Amino acid sequence: MKTTIKLLSLVFVIFSISCQQGKTEEAKAFDKQMEETIKIHDDVMPRMSKINTLITELETQKEELQKAEEVDVEKLELHNNAIANLKQAHDLMMSWMKNFSDSFSRTEINRGLETQDKDSIMAKMRLLDAQYKSAEEMQKSIAEAIENAQIILSK
């Protein structure tokens, strides 16, 4: 049994290497950039539930502030801005995922490009570069919105 597993592992490694060796440098660069882009998505995705939780907590605090005898207008404004920023960050993620899935097929995302045509690869690479930059901006926006909300909630 152990021998079979080792043999299968070796076959998989050889297959993976041979597939990579058949790719052009441009296709390998695309695969690397795709991997980095997906890493950003995978980092941000778990934060989406955190955004929803923070929105709920801020709205609850906001309601409590509004019920107070003396309404702290500044605090209300901070809560409103934080809620708006969290919602905008959430929308950025949803929009980015839609644009990304419209730009690349599942095969391109999971296995890379199948074409060897350099012009096609370079066109896809430019598109991927734009998506990567957009993902970085989205990641930053989400991180800032979450951090700001947490600060407001801790006061």
N, C-alpha and C positions, 0 to 999 in steps of 0.2 A: 504494500500500500504506500509506504513512504517513498519507495522507488518510483512509483507511478506519479506521485505528486511532484517529486523532483524533476522527473522527465517532462511532465506537462509544464512546469514552471520554466524549464529550459527552453522548451518549444515556444512558449509565449514570449520569452525574452528575445529569442532569435527572430521570431516573427515581427515583433515590435521594432527591432533594430533594422531589419530588412525593409520594413515599410518606411521608416524614416530615411534610410539610405536612398530610396527611390524618389524622394522628394527633392525639389529644387531648394536652394538656399532661401528664396523668397517665400516658398510654401512653409518652410520650417520657421521663418520669421513670423509668418501669419499665425502659425500654431502657437508659438510662444506668446504673441500679443493677445491671442484669443484666451489663452490660459490666464494671463494677467487680468484681462477684462472680466472673466468669469470669477476670478478671486475677489474682485471688488464687489460684484453682485452677491457672492456667497457671504461676504463680510457684512453687507448691508441688510440682506434679507431678514435675518433674525431680529433686526432692530425695528422692523415694521410693527411687530406686536408691542414693542416698548413705546413706540410713537402713539399707538392707540391708547395704551394705558396712561401715558402722560396727559393726553388730551382729556381723558375722563377725569383724572385727578385735578387738572387745572380748572376744568369746568365746575367740578364740585367745590373747589376753593373759591372760585369766582362767585358762585351762588351764595356761599356763606358770606363773602365780602359784601355782596349786594343787600343782604338781610341785616347787616350791622346798622346800629343807630347812626353812626357817622361813617359814611361811605368813603373809603380811601380811594379816590379817583385815580391816583398814580398807580396803586397796586392793581386796580381793575384794568387799567391800560396795559400794564405789564403782562397780565394774564391774557388779555385779548391778543396782544402781539405774539406771545408765546404760542398760543393756540393756532393762530394764523400761520406762524412759521412752521409748526409741526405739520399742519395740514398741507402746506405748500411742499414741504420735504416729502411727505407721503405721495403727493401727486407727482413730484419729480421722479420718484422711483417707479411708479406705475407707468408714467409716460416713457421713461427710459426703457423699461422692459418691453413695452409695446414696440417702440422704435427698433430696438435691438432684434426682437423676433421677426419684425418685418424686413430687416436688413439681411439676416442670415438664416439659412435653413438649419434644421436640427443636425443634419449631417455635417455642415460646416462648423457648427458649434461643438459637436461631440467628436468629430473625427478629422476635421480640417478640410482643406480644399482638395477636390479631386482633379482639378484641372492642372495642366502643366504649362498653360499659356501664360507667359510672363505679364502681358498686358492685363489679362483678367485678374491675375493674382495681385498685381499692383493696384488695380481699381478697388478690389476687395480690401486690400491693406489700407488704402486711404479712408475707406468707409469705416473700417475697424478702428483706425487711429482716432477718427472723430467720435466714435462710440466710446472709446476708452477715455478720452478727455471729458466727454459728457458724464461718464460714470464717476470719474474722479470728482467732478463738480457736485454731482448728486450726493456722493459719499460725504463730502465736506459739508454740504448743506444739512444733511441728516444729522451728522455728528454735532454741528453747531446748534441746531434746533433742539436736540435732546439735551445737550449740556445746558443751554439757556433755560429750558423748562425745569430741569433738575435744580438749578440755582434758585429759580423763583419759588419752586415748591419747598425748598429748604428754609426759606425766610419766614 
